[in-house]
Amino acid sequence: MKEIVLKYGCNPDQAKARIFMRDNSELPLEVLNGRPGYINFLDALNSWQLVREMKRAVKMPSAASFKHVSPAGAAVGKKLSDVERRIFFIDDNVSVNDSQIACAYARARGTDRLSSFGDWIALSDECDEIAAKIIEHEVSDGIIAPSYSSAALEILKRKRKGNYSIVKIDPDYEPEISEHREVFGITFEQTRSVSPVIEPEKFDSPVTINKNISHDARIDLLIGLITLKYTQSNSVCCTFGGQTLGVGAGQQSRLHCVRLACNKSDLRLLREHPKILNYEFAQNISRPERDNLIENLLFDEKFINPDEKLSWLKNYEISLSSDAFFPFPDSIERAKISGVKYVAQPGGSIRDDLVIKACDDFGISMVMTGHRLFHH
């Protein structure tokens, strides 16, 4: 197929919309079900790039949950603990750990369940039946993957009264090195970003006094950096355990990005607090209603007071990645409160020395990648 005519563009008043190849070649994707829209395809193609690059870098199946052309969550397919299965609402799915791609999506969706409501899903590997059974119970707009098992396809086609958008993409497709976009009738051209987000040797040369970056932390920082490469800038990402915990995207101030990412990270980790795990929910409550209730409980200082929250967050060693340099040390000061122990950022600020000193004061290990990762 050489083009797909869309219902409309970003908004209903933008009536004429389609996707096609500039060289009039065949599209590298196929719609298997539903009718994806303009924004759906923007989410699909950005999220596909993310999971493809993450799998290549980490060597594990990867998944992403996208909303409004930025990831709400991204993860690799590490097995889930009993607690993680409970907070992701899949404790009844006893076979989830038999599928790495299912684990990856469960983690990605579990990053920020409120933001993932009505998400677009990307999977680096075939969507199997186990993954489809998780997706079946979530409110989602559509999915992109390189293939689908027959059982998975049957399950997904039942979603949204048979109108769930399912896109299959050619995993071997590689775009041209030059990319174009048009704004106000003017065409922009640039070289597509193909450089690595970080050279591996940079992990061996932190700029801080603390030079210890564990193997798991290296993976988490890598996941964070790749996630930011496909996140609307400015952006900052907190990661732990092979998954994002909080993404702060599209803010004009880097400190606000850090606050957003760290606040979301705190909320995600506090879902594991015994007071949440032992809370008795009404049996007929829906999954979105339960998410909203948990969010309200976590903001209620009478339910979990600030000292309890800080004490709980000390149980984790969080990694924080940034798509551009920190102009002031205030971002590091905020990150420390959320248990950040490792930082990756491009460097290049006139105040790099003050940012390094802040890390040294808190015992944080920081690498400077030399690569800015803006995405617009």
C-alpha positions, -999 to +999 in steps of 0.1 A: +000+000+000+014+034-010-008+056+011-033+055+040-061+081+040-068+093+075-101+104+090-086+138+097-054+154+109-045+165+144-079+180+148-113+174+131-112+207+113-080+195+095-100+174+071-074+163+045-049+139+060-029+109+048+004+091+053+026+081+023+062+078+012+078+108-005+094+086-031+061+069-040+073+035-026+052+011-006+046+019+031+066-003+055+035-009+076+001-025+074-031-018+093-045-051+104-075-038+122-092-005+131-086+029+116-055+047+132-056+085+130-029+111+124-018+113+161-020+075+164+006+072+136+028+099+152+027+079+184+032+046+166+063+056+146+080+074+175+073+046+199+085+020+174+118+038+170+122+038+208+115+001+214+136-009+184+166+011+196+161-001+232+162-037+222+193-032+202+211-015+230+200-036+260+195-069+241+161-075+257+125-073+243+112-038+249+079-020+251+066+015+254+033+032+263+029+065+244+006+095+248+007+127+227+040+118+210+059+112+243+064+080+263+043+076+295+065+046+301+091+023+286+107-009+298+126-040+290+113-075+296+127-083+331+106-108+351+080-093+375+081-098+413+049-107+431+046-070+443+050-057+408+024-080+395+000-067+422+006-030+415+003-036+378-031-054+384-019-086+367-015-108+399-041-131+384-019-137+353+002-166+364+020-170+331+032-134+326+068-142+334+068-168+306+068-139+281+095-112+281+075-090+258+045-092+282+067-083+311+081-054+292+046-040+284+034-046+320+063-025+332+059+002+306+022+006+314+029+004+351+052+035+350+024+061+351-010+044+348-029+077+348-009+090+319-011+057+300-049+057+300-058+055+263-022+048+253-006+037+221+015+006+226+048-003+209+064-038+212+099-046+198+089-083+193+059-103+183+028-097+204+020-131+219-011-143+236+002-135+271+009-098+262-025-096+244-043-108+276-027-079+295-035-054+269-071-067+267-079-053+301-064-019+297-079+012+280-057+017+249-061+032+214-038+009+195-006-010+191+024-014+167+046-045+165+065-064+140+041-094+141+013-109+161+005-145+170-029-157+157-042-160+193-030-124+201-046-110+170-079-126+179-079-111+214-069-076+202-095-075+175-122-078+201-111-045+218-131-013+214-160-032+199-138-045+171-123-011+162-090-014+181-061-002+159-035-028+151-005-019+130+022-043+117+055-028+108+084-042+088+112-047+113+138-044+086+127-010+073+153+017+076+145+053+066+167+075+045+195+093+064+179+127+057+145+135+071+121+164+063+092+182+079+070+211+068+061+240+091+040+269+078+047+259+042+084+258+048+103+225+045+130+217+070+157+191+063+182+175+087+203+143+091+184+117+111+199+111+145+217+077+144+245+083+169+245+063+201+230+080+232+262+072+251+295+054+243+299+024+267+333+037+279+317+068+294+302+046+321+338+039+332+347+075+335+322+094+357+331+131+363+323+128+400+342+115+430+319+085+432+328+065+402+308+034+410+280+027+385+266-008+389+257-030+359+220-025+366+224+012+369+241+013+335+211-004+320+187+020+337+206+050+325+207+037+290+170+030+291+164+066+304+186+081+276+169+062+248+135+071+262+144+108+262+156+105+225+119+101+216+104+124+243+093+160+236+120+183+250+129+196+275+128+161+292+142+142+321+136+105+330+139+085+362+146+048+358+149+017+381+148-020+376+148-020+338+119+005+334+110+042+335+095+054+368+087+089+357+091+111+326+091+148+328+085+161+292+079+192+273+088+218+300+106+251+293+125+248+326+148+218+333+141+221+370+104+216+362+113+186+341+131+171+371+103+179+395+078+162+372+100+131+366+108+128+403+073+133+415+061+106+391+089+084+403+079+089+439+043+081+432+052+049+412+075+036+441+049+045+467+025+022+450+047-006+465+042+008+501+024-017+524-004+008+531-013+007+494-007-030+490-030-038+520-057-013+511-091-029+506-107-017+474-143-022+466-148-054+446-167-037+417-142-008+412-128-005+377-091-004+369-090+034+360-111+042+391-086+022+412-057+041+397-074+074+405-081+063+441-045+053+446-033+086+433-055+105+457-044+083+486-007+090+478-014+127+479-032+124+513-006+132+539-029+117+566-027+083+548+011+083+543+028+112+559+059+129+544+083+112+568+070+078+559+073+087+522+109+098+525+118+067+546+102+044+519+120+061+490+154+054+507+149+018+498+157+025+461+187+036+441+172+057+412+189+066+379+181+100+363+188+109+327+186+143+311+183+152+274+204+183+279+227+198+305+217+211+339+221+248+340+221+249+378+227+225+407+191+229+419+180+199+397+205+177+415+192+189+449+156+180+439+167+146+425+185+136+457+152+138+476+138+111+454+167+087+460+186+094+428+221+078+430+231+079+393+229+107+367+236+108+330+235+142+311+253+157+281+273+183+300+284+216+285+269+242+310+291+271+322+281+258+356+291+221+351+315+225+381+286+235+404+265+206+392+294+181+397+300+196+432+263+190+441+266+154+430+298+150+451+281+166+481+253+139+479+275+110+468+259+108+434+278+092+405+274+112+372+285+106+337+285+132+309+275+117+276+285+146+252+252+139+233+222+163+235+189+144+228+164+171+220+133+159+202+108+183+186 
